[in-house]
Amino acid sequence: MAVIGIARGAGAAVLRGDADPANAASQRVMERAGMRRVGESGGFVRFLVEFGR
């Protein structure tokens, strides 16, 4: 995901994302981009990636 590179380049410490629970393809994209699943809330599956400093 290009947005991860943009966030890292801009100095972000954390990037969060969400996916529809019924959209397995979107969830796989998040995981393959290096994001980890952190739970479900508000009707979405939540993902997170933390950048080392």
Order of alpha helices (4+ residues) and beta strands (2+ residues): alpha-beta-alpha-beta-beta
